[in-house]
């Protein structure tokens, strides 16, 4: 029996208490369903709920480059920002770079390895960065903040 679960929905007051973190690990708890909560899918744009990342393949990884790939390792439970340690962000060949046009306010969700972990982009310095196939960008139907 599961005593420790991540909820399928979160109330606005719970999000405010967690400083509007999009990371599911912030909301793990015992859930008693009621009419005051909404599913995350209900918060996303119904016509375009998310943007998938691109997996270029390790053949395109380089030692140095002007363009980079954000891997799932960069999305950690302990932070709501991208965690650039180790090989979490790797240089890639600019010829295969596909710009997702990351802007401040974008929410990235890991769907592989560390499933459900999220980060928010707060700066505009991520122009030369793309995210891997294990990551999606959520497209909320309302103001992200």
GROMACS elastic network, one bead per residue, 0.5 to 0.9 nm:
[ bonds ]
;  ai    aj funct       b0    kb
    2     5     6  0.66481   500
    3    29     6  0.80529   500
    3    30     6  0.65836   500
    4    28     6  0.65751   500
    4    29     6  0.56806   500
    4    30     6  0.61327   500
    5    27     6  0.86185   500
    5    28     6  0.53060   500
    5    29     6  0.54692   500
    5    30     6  0.61810   500
    5    31     6  0.77099   500
    6     9     6  0.87428   500
    6    24     6  0.63409   500
    6    25     6  0.68815   500
    6    26     6  0.86077   500
    6    27     6  0.61242   500
    6    29     6  0.61200   500
    6    30     6  0.79457   500
    6    31     6  0.82586   500
    7    10     6  0.68211   500
    7    24     6  0.78287   500
    7    27     6  0.67643   500
    7    28     6  0.64233   500
    7    29     6  0.69316   500
    7    30     6  0.77290   500
    7    31     6  0.62719   500
    7    39     6  0.86654   500
    8    31     6  0.87250   500
    8    38     6  0.80508   500
    8    39     6  0.56263   500
    8    40     6  0.71466   500
    9    37     6  0.56797   500
    9    40     6  0.58699   500
    9    41     6  0.87432   500
   10    13     6  0.84195   500
   10    14     6  0.65038   500
   10    15     6  0.69650   500
   10    27     6  0.76152   500
   10    36     6  0.86790   500
   10    37     6  0.54123   500
   10    38     6  0.59371   500
   10    39     6  0.67333   500
   10    40     6  0.74229   500
   11    14     6  0.52318   500
   11    15     6  0.64360   500
   11    16     6  0.87781   500
   11    36     6  0.64977   500
   11    38     6  0.65191   500
   11    39     6  0.89901   500
   12    15     6  0.50365   500
   12    16     6  0.62048   500
   12    17     6  0.86696   500
   12    20     6  0.84755   500
   12    36     6  0.89491   500
   12    37     6  0.78704   500
   12    38     6  0.87899   500
   13    17     6  0.62315   500
   13    18     6  0.87612   500
   14    17     6  0.50516   500
   14    18     6  0.64296   500
   14    19     6  0.88015   500
   14    20     6  0.82633   500
   14    27     6  0.79516   500
   15    18     6  0.51204   500
   15    19     6  0.62863   500
   15    21     6  0.65122   500
   15    22     6  0.80146   500
   15    26     6  0.89261   500
   15    27     6  0.84312   500
   16    20     6  0.51676   500
   16    21     6  0.82378   500
   17    20     6  0.72949   500
   18    21     6  0.57438   500
   18    22     6  0.89285   500
   18    26     6  0.68779   500
   18    27     6  0.82182   500
   20    23     6  0.89882   500
   20   145     6  0.74382   500
   21    24     6  0.82169   500
   21    26     6  0.71282   500
   21    80     6  0.66394   500
   21   118     6  0.80746   500
   21   119     6  0.81703   500
   21   120     6  0.84851   500
   22    25     6  0.88359   500
   22    26     6  0.79488   500
   22    80     6  0.76754   500
   22   107     6  0.77289   500
   22   109     6  0.85264   500
   22   117     6  0.79311   500
   22   118     6  0.57031   500
   22   119     6  0.70608   500
   22   120     6  0.78974   500
   23    26     6  0.57341   500
   23    27     6  0.76742   500
   23    77     6  0.72512   500
   23    79     6  0.87369   500
   23    80     6  0.71454   500
   23   109     6  0.81771   500
   23   116     6  0.67167   500
   23   117     6  0.50679   500
   23   119     6  0.71686   500
   24    27     6  0.54195   500
   24    28     6  0.67680   500
   24    77     6  0.87610   500
   24   116     6  0.59358   500
   24   117     6  0.63252   500
   24   118     6  0.75782   500
   25    28     6  0.54792   500
   25    77     6  0.66938   500
   25    78     6  0.89780   500
   25   116     6  0.77320   500
   25   117     6  0.70893   500
   26    77     6  0.84421   500
   28    31     6  0.87987   500
   33    36     6  0.85528   500
   33    37     6  0.78697   500
   34    37     6  0.66231   500
   35    38     6  0.80740   500
   38    41     6  0.82858   500
   38    42     6  0.64549   500
   38    43     6  0.76200   500
   39    42     6  0.53248   500
   39    43     6  0.70713   500
   40    43     6  0.52053   500
   40    44     6  0.68693   500
   41    44     6  0.53791   500
   41    45     6  0.83338   500
   41    46     6  0.81323   500
   41    49     6  0.76777   500
   41   140     6  0.89488   500
   42    45     6  0.79618   500
   42    46     6  0.78217   500
   42   140     6  0.89550   500
   42   141     6  0.84885   500
   43    46     6  0.85565   500
   43    49     6  0.88419   500
   43   139     6  0.87148   500
   43   140     6  0.57362   500
   43   141     6  0.58578   500
   43   142     6  0.74598   500
   44    47     6  0.87533   500
   44    48     6  0.78228   500
   44    49     6  0.51137   500
   44    50     6  0.78805   500
   44   138     6  0.71271   500
   44   139     6  0.56322   500
   44   142     6  0.78704   500
   45    48     6  0.53816   500
   45    50     6  0.80909   500
   45   138     6  0.87449   500
   45   139     6  0.58828   500
   45   140     6  0.54184   500
   45   142     6  0.80774   500
   46    49     6  0.55873   500
   46   140     6  0.89501   500
   46   141     6  0.76206   500
   48    51     6  0.76479   500
   48   138     6  0.88968   500
   48   139     6  0.67882   500
   49   137     6  0.86270   500
   49   138     6  0.61856   500
   49   139     6  0.51524   500
   49   140     6  0.70174   500
   49   141     6  0.82373   500
   50   136     6  0.61802   500
   50   137     6  0.53376   500
   50   139     6  0.51970   500
   50   140     6  0.84098   500
   51   100     6  0.85370   500
   51   135     6  0.87822   500
   51   136     6  0.54386   500
   51   138     6  0.66390   500
   51   139     6  0.75160   500
   52   131     6  0.84855   500
   52   132     6  0.83261   500
   52   133     6  0.65198   500
   52   134     6  0.82061   500
   52   135     6  0.66473   500
   52   137     6  0.66058   500
   53   100     6  0.80769   500
   53   130     6  0.74041   500
   53   131     6  0.51374   500
   53   134     6  0.67046   500
   53   135     6  0.54793   500
   53   136     6  0.55605   500
   53   137     6  0.76219   500
   54    98     6  0.78005   500
   54   130     6  0.76331   500
   54   131     6  0.64310   500
   54   134     6  0.81103   500
   54   135     6  0.83950   500
   55    58     6  0.86794   500
   55    69     6  0.87817   500
   55   131     6  0.79430   500
   55   134     6  0.77917   500
   56    59     6  0.78803   500
   56    60     6  0.64845   500
   56    61     6  0.83668   500
   56    69     6  0.88243   500
   56    92     6  0.84149   500
   56    96     6  0.69967   500
   56    97     6  0.82002   500
   56   132     6  0.77181   500
   56   133     6  0.83765   500
   57    60     6  0.60109   500
   57    61     6  0.74839   500
   58    61     6  0.51663   500
   58    62     6  0.87142   500
   58    92     6  0.87497   500
   59    62     6  0.83229   500
   60    91     6  0.86609   500
   60    92     6  0.56036   500
   60    93     6  0.54169   500
   60    94     6  0.89042   500
   60    96     6  0.75737   500
   61    64     6  0.87595   500
   61    68     6  0.88504   500
   61    69     6  0.86684   500
   61    90     6  0.69002   500
   61    91     6  0.59247   500
   61    93     6  0.64196   500
   62    65     6  0.66029   500
   62    90     6  0.75830   500
   62    91     6  0.53426   500
   62    92     6  0.53130   500
   62    93     6  0.64661   500
   63    90     6  0.80674   500
   63    91     6  0.63791   500
   63    92     6  0.82120   500
   64    67     6  0.86929   500
   64    90     6  0.85059   500
   64    91     6  0.56520   500
   64    92     6  0.77710   500
   64    93     6  0.88964   500
   65    68     6  0.71861   500
   65    90     6  0.88086   500
   65    91     6  0.51319   500
   65    92     6  0.61797   500
   65    93     6  0.67263   500
   65    94     6  0.73694   500
   66    91     6  0.71511   500
   66    92     6  0.79609   500
   66    93     6  0.83643   500
   66    94     6  0.71636   500
   66   128     6  0.69687   500
   67    90     6  0.85385   500
   67    91     6  0.57896   500
   67    92     6  0.57132   500
   67    93     6  0.69201   500
   67    94     6  0.57481   500
   67    97     6  0.70272   500
   67   127     6  0.87089   500
   67   129     6  0.59366   500
   67   130     6  0.80562   500
   68    89     6  0.64632   500
   68    90     6  0.54355   500
   68    92     6  0.52697   500
   68    93     6  0.82274   500
   68    94     6  0.83960   500
   68    97     6  0.81071   500
   68   128     6  0.62349   500
   68   130     6  0.63407   500
   68   131     6  0.84294   500
   69    88     6  0.83598   500
   69    89     6  0.55281   500
   69    90     6  0.53197   500
   69    91     6  0.63004   500
   69    92     6  0.63990   500
   69    97     6  0.85826   500
   69   128     6  0.86855   500
   69   129     6  0.56589   500
   69   130     6  0.50080   500
   69   131     6  0.54335   500
   69   132     6  0.63623   500
   70    73     6  0.80326   500
   70    74     6  0.64392   500
   70    75     6  0.87726   500
   70    82     6  0.85309   500
   70    84     6  0.84872   500
   70    88     6  0.63936   500
   70    90     6  0.68566   500
   70   129     6  0.66951   500
   70   130     6  0.60432   500
   70   132     6  0.59957   500
   70   135     6  0.85559   500
   71    74     6  0.57196   500
   71    75     6  0.77670   500
   71    87     6  0.81974   500
   71    88     6  0.53584   500
   71    89     6  0.59215   500
   71    90     6  0.77841   500
   71   110     6  0.88725   500
   71   130     6  0.89811   500
   71   131     6  0.62793   500
   71   132     6  0.53588   500
   71   133     6  0.83054   500
   71   134     6  0.72772   500
   71   135     6  0.75044   500
   72    75     6  0.55164   500
   72    76     6  0.81977   500
   72    88     6  0.70290   500
   72    89     6  0.89504   500
   72   109     6  0.86664   500
   72   110     6  0.58476   500
   72   111     6  0.81522   500
   72   112     6  0.69777   500
   72   113     6  0.70448   500
   72   114     6  0.69997   500
   72   115     6  0.88314   500
   72   117     6  0.89024   500
   72   131     6  0.83471   500
   72   132     6  0.72052   500
   72   133     6  0.88084   500
   72   134     6  0.61415   500
   72   135     6  0.64095   500
   73    76     6  0.67324   500
   73    83     6  0.76817   500
   73    84     6  0.84061   500
   73    85     6  0.86033   500
   73    86     6  0.88515   500
   73    87     6  0.77579   500
   73    89     6  0.80212   500
   73   110     6  0.88878   500
   73   113     6  0.82333   500
   73   114     6  0.76965   500
   74    81     6  0.85688   500
   74    82     6  0.53576   500
   74    84     6  0.56814   500
   74    85     6  0.73879   500
   74    87     6  0.84441   500
   74    89     6  0.66683   500
   74   119     6  0.88566   500
   75    78     6  0.88636   500
   75    79     6  0.76178   500
   75    80     6  0.78406   500
   75    81     6  0.74465   500
   75    82     6  0.57243   500
   75    83     6  0.61499   500
   75    84     6  0.88383   500
   75    88     6  0.83570   500
   75   108     6  0.81661   500
   75   109     6  0.78144   500
   75   110     6  0.68055   500
   75   114     6  0.77139   500
   75   117     6  0.61767   500
   75   118     6  0.62198   500
   75   119     6  0.62127   500
   76    79     6  0.57481   500
   76    80     6  0.75842   500
   76    81     6  0.82377   500
   76    82     6  0.76432   500
   76    83     6  0.66835   500
   76   114     6  0.75290   500
   76   117     6  0.63457   500
   76   118     6  0.75690   500
   76   119     6  0.80254   500
   77    80     6  0.76334   500
   77   114     6  0.81866   500
   77   117     6  0.59295   500
   77   118     6  0.78169   500
   79    82     6  0.74224   500
   79    83     6  0.73558   500
   79   118     6  0.85234   500
   79   119     6  0.73366   500
   80    83     6  0.87006   500
   80   117     6  0.86086   500
   80   118     6  0.64655   500
   80   120     6  0.61567   500
   80   121     6  0.88752   500
   81   118     6  0.82159   500
   81   120     6  0.57830   500
   81   121     6  0.68172   500
   81   122     6  0.78568   500
   82   118     6  0.89171   500
   82   119     6  0.60741   500
   82   120     6  0.75820   500
   82   121     6  0.75808   500
   83    88     6  0.72429   500
   83    89     6  0.85423   500
   84    87     6  0.76204   500
   84    88     6  0.55859   500
   84    89     6  0.58594   500
   85    88     6  0.59240   500
   85    89     6  0.76188   500
   86    89     6  0.75917   500
   86    90     6  0.88988   500
   87    90     6  0.58449   500
   89   129     6  0.87692   500
   91    94     6  0.88621   500
   92    95     6  0.86016   500
   92    96     6  0.77636   500
   92    97     6  0.72920   500
   93    96     6  0.59091   500
   93    97     6  0.66969   500
   94    98     6  0.85255   500
   95    98     6  0.85702   500
   97   128     6  0.83811   500
   97   129     6  0.83411   500
   97   130     6  0.72087   500
   98   101     6  0.89161   500
   98   129     6  0.87419   500
   98   130     6  0.66502   500
   99   102     6  0.78406   500
   99   127     6  0.74971   500
   99   128     6  0.70984   500
   99   129     6  0.69989   500
   99   130     6  0.58250   500
   99   131     6  0.89569   500
  100   127     6  0.84249   500
  100   129     6  0.78644   500
  100   130     6  0.59268   500
  100   131     6  0.77428   500
  101   126     6  0.80834   500
  101   127     6  0.62316   500
  101   128     6  0.84331   500
  101   129     6  0.82780   500
  101   130     6  0.80613   500
  102   105     6  0.86525   500
  102   106     6  0.65447   500
  102   121     6  0.75213   500
  102   124     6  0.75124   500
  102   125     6  0.88000   500
  102   126     6  0.60818   500
  102   127     6  0.62606   500
  102   128     6  0.88013   500
  102   129     6  0.76285   500
  102   130     6  0.78553   500
  103   106     6  0.58481   500
  103   121     6  0.66636   500
  103   122     6  0.77694   500
  103   123     6  0.71905   500
  103   124     6  0.56714   500
  103   125     6  0.84909   500
  103   126     6  0.73544   500
  103   127     6  0.79004   500
  104   107     6  0.88384   500
  104   120     6  0.76690   500
  104   123     6  0.52151   500
  104   124     6  0.57796   500
  104   125     6  0.89871   500
  104   126     6  0.88547   500
  105   120     6  0.60327   500
  105   121     6  0.53517   500
  105   122     6  0.59447   500
  105   123     6  0.83407   500
  105   143     6  0.89617   500
  105   144     6  0.63538   500
  105   145     6  0.74492   500
  106   119     6  0.83671   500
  106   120     6  0.56398   500
  106   121     6  0.52417   500
  106   122     6  0.78961   500
  106   137     6  0.67436   500
  106   138     6  0.72460   500
  106   139     6  0.78508   500
  106   144     6  0.79369   500
  107   118     6  0.67819   500
  107   119     6  0.57595   500
  107   121     6  0.64384   500
  107   136     6  0.83632   500
  107   137     6  0.55698   500
  107   138     6  0.54971   500
  107   139     6  0.76859   500
  107   140     6  0.87464   500
  107   144     6  0.82736   500
  108   117     6  0.84004   500
  108   118     6  0.55008   500
  108   119     6  0.53470   500
  108   120     6  0.62710   500
  108   121     6  0.78685   500
  108   131     6  0.85706   500
  108   135     6  0.64938   500
  108   136     6  0.56540   500
  108   138     6  0.62379   500
  109   115     6  0.78941   500
  109   116     6  0.61483   500
  109   117     6  0.57902   500
  109   119     6  0.67511   500
  109   120     6  0.89708   500
  109   134     6  0.85867   500
  109   135     6  0.55678   500
  109   136     6  0.53213   500
  109   137     6  0.62244   500
  109   138     6  0.69857   500
  110   113     6  0.75609   500
  110   114     6  0.62876   500
  110   115     6  0.52587   500
  110   116     6  0.55298   500
  110   117     6  0.54384   500
  110   118     6  0.63360   500
  110   119     6  0.88129   500
  110   134     6  0.59780   500
  110   136     6  0.65617   500
  110   137     6  0.89637   500
  111   114     6  0.71489   500
  111   116     6  0.61330   500
  111   117     6  0.80112   500
  111   133     6  0.86399   500
  111   134     6  0.53803   500
  111   135     6  0.56425   500
  111   136     6  0.71253   500
  112   115     6  0.51799   500
  112   116     6  0.82980   500
  112   133     6  0.85411   500
  112   135     6  0.72026   500
  113   134     6  0.79315   500
  114   117     6  0.61658   500
  115   118     6  0.89056   500
  115   134     6  0.89865   500
  121   124     6  0.78728   500
  121   126     6  0.81798   500
  122   125     6  0.89572   500
  123   126     6  0.71679   500
  124   127     6  0.68395   500
  125   128     6  0.79595   500
  125   129     6  0.88116   500
  126   129     6  0.53152   500
  126   130     6  0.82564   500
  127   130     6  0.82431   500
  131   134     6  0.79679   500
  131   135     6  0.62473   500
  131   136     6  0.77963   500
  131   137     6  0.87273   500
  132   135     6  0.55995   500
  132   136     6  0.82433   500
  133   136     6  0.74787   500
  139   142     6  0.87160   500
  139   144     6  0.87108   500
  140   143     6  0.71964   500
  140   144     6  0.64184   500
  141   144     6  0.83172   500
  142   145     6  0.86704   500
